[in-house]
Amino acid sequence: MTGRPAGRRALPHTADTRIAAWGSSVEECLAQVVLGAVETFVDISGARAAGHREVRVEPGEPVDQMIAVLDEVIYLLDVAGQVPVGATATRDETGLRVRLELADVAGLPQIGAVPKAVALHEAVFERRGDGWACEVTLDV
């Protein structure tokens, strides 16, 4: 991953939505997968954050932390009608802290199927070269 900037993309999948993300650190990769998940169903390119939420994730395997954060993203969509339009992650002695910059989903153009859950099957989060990469499937 030397020289490759952080990023994300949707992957082909028959019935659900699959996302790949990468970055130089676990935290950068996690922020990318959050935005990649949102971009599968709404256009956030012109969105402005109206608030934020901090998500605390206990220490653990990066794949489990990714699933916990994506579960929170789906929860916020279902309960508050909000989606992240920005994400940053930092790590401290208590675990991972993810700051989600939120916008109301009602004001954003819908472009795909809304996720209902994070699939545990085939979720991966691993070191690749000098960076990190992850893949996850969202049930729609």
C-alpha positions in Angstrom: 0.0 0.0 0.0 3.0 2.3 -0.2 1.9 5.6 -1.6 -1.7 4.5 -2.0 -4.1 7.0 -0.5 -6.9 5.9 1.8 -10.1 5.0 0.0 -13.1 2.8 -0.4 -15.3 1.3 -3.1 -18.4 -0.9 -3.5 -17.8 -4.4 -4.6 -20.1 -6.5 -6.8 -22.5 -8.7 -4.7 -25.6 -10.6 -5.8 -28.1 -9.6 -3.2 -26.5 -7.4 -0.6 -24.0 -4.6 -0.5 -20.2 -5.3 -0.1 -17.7 -2.6 0.7 -13.9 -2.6 0.6 -11.8 0.1 2.3 -8.1 0.7 2.9 -5.8 3.1 4.7 -2.4 3.4 6.3 -3.8 2.6 9.8 -6.7 0.7 11.4 -8.3 4.1 12.3 -8.0 5.5 8.7 -9.4 2.2 7.2 -12.3 2.2 9.7 -13.2 5.8 8.8 -13.2 4.9 5.1 -15.4 1.8 5.5 -18.0 4.0 7.5 -18.2 6.5 4.6 -18.2 3.7 2.0 -21.2 2.1 3.7 -23.2 5.3 3.7 -22.2 6.1 0.1 -23.9 2.9 -1.1 -27.3 4.2 -0.3 -27.2 8.1 -0.1 -25.2 10.7 -2.0 -23.2 12.6 0.7 -21.0 14.6 -1.8 -22.7 17.9 -1.0 -23.9 17.2 2.5 -23.1 19.3 5.5 -22.9 18.0 9.0 -25.6 19.3 11.4 -24.1 17.6 14.5 -21.8 14.8 15.6 -21.7 11.7 17.8 -18.8 10.0 19.4 -18.8 6.2 19.4 -16.6 4.4 21.9 -15.5 0.9 21.0 -13.7 -1.4 23.5 -10.3 -2.8 22.6 -10.4 -5.9 20.4 -9.9 -7.2 17.0 -10.2 -4.6 14.2 -12.9 -6.7 12.5 -15.0 -6.7 15.6 -14.5 -3.0 16.1 -15.5 -2.4 12.5 -18.7 -4.4 12.9 -19.5 -2.5 16.2 -19.1 0.9 14.5 -21.2 -0.1 11.4 -23.9 -1.4 13.7 -24.0 2.0 15.3 -24.2 3.7 11.9 -27.3 1.5 11.1 -28.8 2.2 14.5 -28.4 6.0 14.0 -30.1 5.7 10.6 -33.0 3.7 12.0 -33.6 5.6 15.2 -32.5 9.2 14.5 -32.7 9.4 10.7 -29.0 10.5 10.6 -26.0 9.3 8.6 -22.3 10.1 8.8 -21.0 12.5 6.2 -17.6 12.5 7.8 -15.7 10.1 10.1 -12.5 10.1 12.1 -11.2 7.5 14.4 -8.5 7.7 17.1 -7.2 5.2 19.6 -6.4 5.6 23.3 -5.8 3.4 26.3 -9.5 2.6 26.6 -10.1 1.6 23.0 -11.2 3.3 19.9 -13.1 6.6 19.6 -14.9 7.3 16.3 -16.3 10.8 15.7 -19.2 10.7 13.2 -20.2 14.0 11.6 -23.9 13.6 11.1 -26.5 14.9 8.6 -30.3 14.2 8.4 -30.8 11.4 5.8 -34.1 13.0 4.7 -32.2 15.8 3.0 -29.9 13.5 1.0 -30.6 11.9 -2.4 -31.1 8.1 -2.0 -29.1 6.2 -4.5 -29.3 2.6 -3.3 -30.8 0.1 -0.9 -30.7 1.0 2.8 -28.7 -1.5 4.9 -30.6 -3.4 7.6 -27.7 -5.2 9.3 -24.0 -5.9 9.1 -23.2 -9.5 8.0 -20.6 -11.3 10.1 -19.9 -13.8 7.3 -16.8 -13.0 5.4 -16.0 -9.7 7.2 -12.3 -9.1 7.1 -9.9 -6.5 8.5 -6.3 -7.2 8.1 -2.8 -5.7 7.6 -1.8 -5.7 3.9 1.7 -4.5 3.1 2.3 -1.3 5.1 -1.4 -0.5 5.5 -4.7 -2.0 6.4 -7.7 -3.2 4.4 -11.2 -4.4 5.2 -14.2 -5.8 3.5 -17.7 -6.2 4.9 -21.2 -7.1 3.6 -24.3 -5.1 4.6 -27.6 -6.9 4.5 -30.2 -4.8 2.6 
